[in-house]
Amino acid sequence: MSTGVRPATEETAMSDHRKLGRELGLFDTDPLIGAGLPYWLPDGATVRHTLEEYIRDAERRAGYRHVYSPVLGKRELYELSGHWSHYSDDMFPPMELGAEPGAEQVVLRPSLCPHHAVIYRSRGHSYRELPLRMAELGGMYRSELSGVLGGLTRVRSIQLNDAHIFCTLDQVADEAAGALEMIRRAYEALGITRAHYRLSLPGPGGKYVAAPEMWRRSTALLTDVLDRSGLPYEAVEGEAAFYGPKIDVQVADGAGRESTLSTVQVDFHQPEQFDLRYIGPDGARHRPVMVHRSIIGSVERAVAHLIEEHGGAFPAWLAPTQLVVLPIAEAELPPAEALVRRCVDLGLRAELAGPERGSLGARIREARLVPYQAVVGAREADDGRVALRLRDGRRLDPLPSDEALARVGALVAAHSTELWDAV
């Protein structure tokens, strides 16, 4: 469990996530595996898995269908999408399948959108199916230079929360606005409070698709979405994707370094490149618009930001260990173990910290980052009650254990950032 580390303070909350992540036992790196290729330790894997499941559930509720696609693709796929001509400097070199001249070349993908375009194209579609929302938590790879790699924020192997909405032109604004609302709700659940919005536009000298009318239409659509949302934003040149403008949600770390966490993009380019179609109400074939949308972006970057945002004191629903059970003495071990089993049966991540680990005070200090501490003494063991201590220092009156666990479970299930409900 996430114990044995110093409590979250203003100082640790602003710590570099690389240092704090190692102290918390969340992730690490090794030169034998390679730079920019972190591995996840059990507590970090729990945070990552919980975050991914939250996103999948939110997407299911919003009408998204999940797919899986391979992390490799033929070079021709990325030539067709435009990535090869506009983005190859950031891609790993092709791998040749065979030694003979003209052997097939495959590439580690730098993006999921070409795969999703091919999946859409594999079946015929009617206007009645649109908007068709396709989502995936999938791996992709960027050939980042060693000098820019750092912890979880800049890595070479990325797990991306990605989705593509195939829709009519009339549906674009509502779909983009819906994605912004999903981002807002996710940030609320994750306790992300410092974020600002940017309209990312093309700039001089960049590698962009040469289609002025396409850029004008997509920029006008996203500008209107932002204006109607009432969100404050700034327009910045030189930050667009090669195929279109985007809304970027920017966050900053403790040192003030800014990065993009979430994004919404409008794309007229790839539907044309892949000749995507749907049958309209007139019986004719029409071109869909592709809305790219990522709620938390890279899982690695999202976790890095959350480590720094919370100093290791994650919201209870995301914490590696949600409840630690503290029997006062050896005599209370059996009821304490039973309480842990009940927590696990209810879906809570609970662990036992018994007297062999030191005095009660030492164990309480050791578990300072755990949201809930359940102290079990002789009185609690006799009458089936539990005295909860909250991570923020509050001590609650003893409650029947069933009631206490039900209230904790309800807060966790609601993805609340509150530790206790006054009801």
C-alpha positions in Angstrom: 0.0 0.0 0.0 1.0 3.6 -0.3 2.5 3.9 3.1 6.0 4.5 4.4 6.3 7.9 2.8 6.1 11.4 4.2 2.6 13.0 4.3 1.5 15.3 1.5 2.4 18.8 2.3 2.6 22.0 0.3 6.2 21.2 -0.4 5.7 17.6 -1.6 2.6 18.6 -3.6 4.8 20.8 -5.7 7.6 18.2 -6.0 8.8 16.8 -9.3 6.7 13.8 -10.1 9.8 11.8 -10.9 11.1 12.1 -7.4 7.7 11.7 -5.7 6.7 8.8 -8.0 9.7 6.8 -6.8 9.1 7.7 -3.2 5.6 6.5 -3.5 6.6 3.3 -5.4 4.5 4.1 -8.4 6.9 3.8 -11.3 10.6 3.7 -12.2 13.0 3.4 -15.1 16.0 1.3 -15.9 18.7 2.0 -18.5 18.6 -1.7 -19.5 14.9 -1.2 -20.6 15.7 2.2 -22.1 15.2 5.9 -21.7 11.6 7.1 -22.1 10.3 3.6 -21.3 9.1 3.6 -17.7 7.7 0.6 -16.0 4.8 0.6 -13.5 5.1 -0.8 -10.0 2.0 -2.3 -8.3 0.7 0.9 -6.7 1.3 2.8 -9.9 -0.3 0.1 -12.0 -3.4 0.4 -9.7 -3.6 4.1 -10.3 -3.2 3.6 -14.0 -5.8 0.8 -14.2 -8.3 2.8 -12.1 -7.9 5.8 -14.3 -8.3 3.8 -17.5 -11.5 2.1 -16.2 -12.9 5.5 -15.2 -12.4 6.7 -18.8 -13.8 3.6 -20.4 -16.9 3.8 -18.2 -17.3 7.5 -19.0 -17.0 6.8 -22.7 -19.5 3.9 -22.6 -22.0 6.2 -20.8 -21.5 8.8 -23.6 -22.2 6.4 -26.4 -18.7 5.4 -27.4 -17.9 1.9 -28.7 -14.4 0.5 -27.9 -12.1 -1.1 -30.3 -8.6 -2.6 -30.3 -6.1 -2.0 -33.1 -2.5 -3.1 -33.6 0.4 -0.9 -32.6 2.1 -1.6 -36.0 1.0 -0.6 -39.4 2.4 -0.7 -42.9 4.3 2.3 -44.0 1.7 2.9 -46.7 -0.9 3.4 -44.1 0.9 6.5 -42.7 1.8 7.7 -46.2 -1.9 7.7 -46.9 -2.9 9.5 -43.7 -0.2 12.1 -44.1 1.8 11.2 -41.0 4.8 10.0 -43.1 5.2 13.3 -45.0 4.4 15.6 -42.1 5.5 13.7 -39.0 8.2 11.1 -39.9 10.9 12.9 -38.0 9.0 11.9 -34.8 8.4 8.3 -35.9 10.6 5.3 -35.3 12.2 4.0 -38.5 10.4 1.4 -40.6 11.2 -2.3 -39.9 11.6 -4.5 -43.0 9.9 -7.9 -42.9 12.5 -9.9 -44.8 15.9 -9.3 -46.4 14.9 -9.3 -50.1 14.7 -6.0 -52.0 11.3 -4.3 -51.7 10.4 -6.2 -48.5 7.3 -5.1 -46.7 7.9 -2.3 -44.2 6.0 -1.8 -41.0 6.1 1.1 -38.5 5.4 1.6 -34.8 2.4 3.8 -35.0 2.7 7.5 -33.9 -1.1 7.9 -33.8 -4.3 5.8 -33.6 -6.4 7.8 -36.1 -5.3 6.1 -39.3 -6.3 2.7 -37.8 -9.7 4.0 -36.7 -10.3 5.5 -40.2 -9.6 2.0 -41.7 -11.9 0.4 -39.1 -14.7 2.8 -40.1 -14.0 2.2 -43.8 -14.3 -1.6 -43.3 -18.1 -1.4 -43.2 -20.8 0.5 -45.0 -22.5 3.2 -42.9 -25.8 5.0 -43.0 -26.6 8.5 -41.8 -28.8 6.8 -39.2 -25.6 5.5 -37.5 -24.0 8.9 -37.1 -22.5 10.1 -35.0 -20.4 7.0 -34.7 -18.1 7.3 -31.7 -15.1 5.0 -31.7 -12.7 4.9 -28.6 -9.5 3.0 -27.7 -7.0 3.1 -24.9 -4.1 2.1 -27.2 -0.4 2.2 -27.4 1.6 4.4 -29.7 5.2 5.4 -30.1 7.2 8.6 -30.6 10.9 8.7 -31.4 11.6 11.4 -28.8 15.2 12.7 -28.5 16.9 11.7 -25.2 17.3 15.3 -24.1 13.6 16.0 -23.9 12.6 12.8 -22.1 11.4 13.2 -18.5 9.7 10.8 -16.1 6.2 10.2 -17.3 5.6 13.5 -19.1 7.7 12.8 -22.2 8.1 9.1 -23.1 8.6 7.0 -26.1 5.9 4.4 -25.4 2.5 6.1 -24.8 -0.8 4.7 -23.7 -3.3 7.1 -25.3 -6.9 7.7 -24.4 -8.1 8.4 -27.9 -11.4 8.5 -29.7 -12.7 9.5 -33.1 -16.2 10.6 -33.9 -17.4 10.1 -37.4 -20.3 12.5 -38.0 -22.1 14.9 -40.4 -21.1 18.5 -40.6 -24.2 19.5 -38.8 -23.2 17.3 -35.8 -19.6 18.5 -35.4 -20.4 21.4 -33.0 -22.5 19.3 -30.6 -19.9 16.5 -30.6 -17.0 18.9 -29.9 -19.0 20.5 -27.1 -19.9 17.1 -25.7 -16.2 16.2 -25.6 -15.4 19.5 -23.7 -18.1 18.6 -21.1 -16.5 15.1 -20.7 -13.2 16.8 -20.1 -14.7 19.1 -17.5 -16.3 16.3 -15.6 -13.1 14.2 -15.7 -11.1 17.1 -14.3 -13.6 17.6 -11.5 -13.4 13.9 -10.5 -9.6 14.0 -10.7 -9.3 17.2 -8.7 -7.5 19.1 -11.5 -8.2 22.8 -10.8 -5.5 24.6 -12.7 -6.2 24.3 -16.5 -6.7 26.7 -19.3 -8.0 26.3 -22.9 -6.1 27.1 -26.1 -7.2 27.3 -29.7 -4.2 25.9 -31.5 -3.8 27.3 -35.0 -1.2 26.8 -37.8 1.8 29.0 -37.8 4.3 30.1 -40.4 6.9 27.6 -41.5 5.1 24.5 -40.1 4.4 21.2 -41.9 0.7 21.5 -42.5 -1.7 20.1 -45.1 -2.1 22.7 -47.9 -5.9 23.1 -47.9 -6.8 26.7 -47.0 -10.6 26.2 -47.2 -10.4 23.1 -45.0 -8.5 25.1 -42.4 -10.9 28.0 -42.5 -14.0 25.7 -42.0 -12.4 23.7 -39.1 -11.1 26.8 -37.4 -14.5 28.5 -37.6 -16.2 25.5 -36.1 -13.9 25.2 -33.1 -13.9 28.9 -32.5 -17.7 28.8 -32.4 -17.7 25.9 -30.0 -15.4 27.7 -27.6 -17.3 30.9 -27.8 -20.6 29.2 -27.1 -19.1 27.2 -24.2 -18.2 30.4 -22.4 -14.8 29.1 -21.6 -11.9 31.6 -21.6 -9.3 30.7 -24.1 -6.3 32.1 -26.0 -5.6 31.5 -29.7 -2.0 30.4 -30.3 -0.3 30.0 -33.7 2.1 27.2 -34.5 0.4 24.6 -32.2 -2.1 22.9 -34.6 -2.0 19.3 -35.8 -0.7 18.9 -39.3 -4.2 18.2 -40.6 -6.3 20.7 -38.6 -6.7 23.1 -35.7 -7.5 21.9 -32.2 -8.7 22.8 -28.8 -6.0 22.0 -26.3 -6.4 21.9 -22.5 -3.2 23.1 -20.9 -1.9 22.2 -17.5 1.3 23.3 -15.7 3.5 21.5 -13.3 5.0 22.8 -10.1 7.9 24.4 -12.0 5.5 26.2 -14.3 6.2 24.0 -17.3 3.1 23.8 -19.5 1.9 20.7 -21.4 -1.3 19.6 -23.2 -3.4 17.1 -21.3 -6.7 16.9 -23.3 -7.6 17.8 -26.9 -10.5 18.2 -29.3 -9.8 18.4 -33.0 -11.8 18.7 -36.2 -10.4 16.8 -39.2 -11.6 17.1 -42.8 -8.3 15.8 -44.2 -8.2 12.1 -43.2 -11.9 11.3 -44.2 -10.8 12.5 -47.7 -7.5 10.6 -47.7 -9.2 7.4 -46.7 -12.3 8.1 -48.9 -14.6 7.7 -46.0 -18.3 7.7 -46.8 -21.9 7.3 -45.4 -25.2 7.0 -47.2 -27.3 10.0 -46.6 -31.1 10.3 -46.5 -31.0 11.1 -50.2 -29.5 7.7 -50.9 -26.2 9.4 -52.1 -22.7 8.9 -50.7 -21.5 11.7 -48.4 -18.2 12.4 -46.7 -18.2 12.3 -42.8 -16.2 14.7 -40.7 -13.8 13.2 -38.2 -13.6 14.7 -34.7 -10.5 13.6 -32.7 -11.0 13.8 -29.0 -8.9 12.8 -25.9 -10.2 13.2 -22.4 -7.0 12.7 -20.5 -4.6 12.3 -23.4 -1.5 10.2 -22.5 -2.1 8.1 -19.5 1.5 8.6 -18.5 1.3 12.4 -18.7 -2.1 12.4 -16.8 -0.6 10.3 -13.9 2.5 12.6 -13.8 0.2 15.6 -13.4 -1.9 13.9 -10.8 1.2 13.0 -8.7 2.2 16.6 -8.7 -1.3 18.0 -8.3 -2.0 15.9 -5.2 1.5 15.2 -3.8 0.6 11.5 -3.6 -2.7 12.2 -1.8 -4.9 11.0 -4.6 -8.7 11.3 -4.5 -10.0 8.3 -2.6 -11.4 6.5 -5.7 -8.0 6.7 -7.4 -5.8 5.9 -4.4 -3.7 2.7 -4.6 -4.9 1.8 -1.1 -8.2 3.3 -0.1 -8.5 2.0 3.5 -6.0 0.7 5.9 -7.2 -1.3 8.9 -5.3 -0.7 12.2 -5.9 -3.2 15.0 -4.6 -1.7 18.3 -3.3 -5.0 19.7 -2.9 -8.6 18.7 -6.2 -9.5 20.2 -8.0 -7.4 17.6 -6.2 -9.0 14.6 -9.1 -11.5 13.8 -11.8 -8.8 13.5 -9.4 -6.5 11.7 -8.7 -9.2 9.1 -12.4 -9.9 8.7 -12.9 -6.1 8.1 -10.3 -6.2 5.4 -12.0 -9.1 3.7 -15.3 -7.3 3.8 -13.8 -4.2 2.2 -12.3 -6.3 -0.6 -15.6 -8.0 -1.1 -17.2 -4.5 -1.5 -14.6 -3.6 -4.1 -12.5 -1.4 -1.9 -8.7 -1.6 -1.9 -7.9 -2.3 1.7 -4.9 -3.6 3.6 -4.0 -4.5 7.1 -1.3 -2.8 9.2 -0.9 -4.9 12.3 0.9 -4.3 15.6 4.0 -6.0 14.2 4.7 -2.9 12.2 5.1 -0.7 15.3 3.0 1.4 17.6 -0.4 2.6 16.6 0.9 6.2 16.3 3.7 5.0 14.0 1.3 3.1 11.8 -1.0 6.0 11.6 1.8 8.3 10.5 3.0 5.6 8.0 -0.4 5.5 6.4 -0.9 9.3 6.2 -1.5 9.2 2.4 -4.2 6.6 2.7 -7.7 8.3 2.6 -9.3 6.2 5.3 -7.8 4.6 8.4 -10.0 2.2 10.4 -8.9 1.8 14.0 -10.1 -1.4 15.6 -9.8 -1.5 19.4 -11.4 -3.8 22.0 -14.6 -1.8 22.1 -14.9 -1.8 18.3 -14.2 -5.5 18.0 -16.8 -6.3 20.6 -19.7 -4.3 19.1 -18.9 -4.4 15.4 -18.1 -0.7 15.1 -15.2 1.1 13.5 -13.6 4.5 14.3 -12.5 6.1 11.0 -9.7 8.6 10.8 -9.7 10.7 7.6 -6.5 11.7 5.7 -7.3 15.4 6.3 -7.0 14.8 10.1 -10.6 14.4 11.0 -11.6 11.7 13.5 -15.1 10.4 13.1 -17.3 8.9 15.9 -17.4 5.1 15.9 -20.0 3.8 13.4 -21.4 0.3 12.7 -18.8 -1.1 10.3 -21.5 -1.9 7.6 -22.6 1.8 7.6 -19.0 3.1 7.6 -18.0 0.9 4.6 -21.2 1.7 2.7 -20.6 5.4 3.0 -16.9 5.1 1.9 -18.0 2.8 -1.0 -20.6 5.3 -2.1 -18.1 8.2 -2.2 -15.6 6.0 -4.1 -18.3 4.8 -6.6 -19.3 8.5 -7.2 -15.7 9.4 -8.0 -16.0 12.1 -5.4 -13.0 14.2 -4.3 -14.7 14.6 -0.8 -13.5 12.2 1.9 -16.7 12.2 3.9 -20.4 12.9 3.3 -22.1 14.7 6.2 -25.4 12.9 5.6 
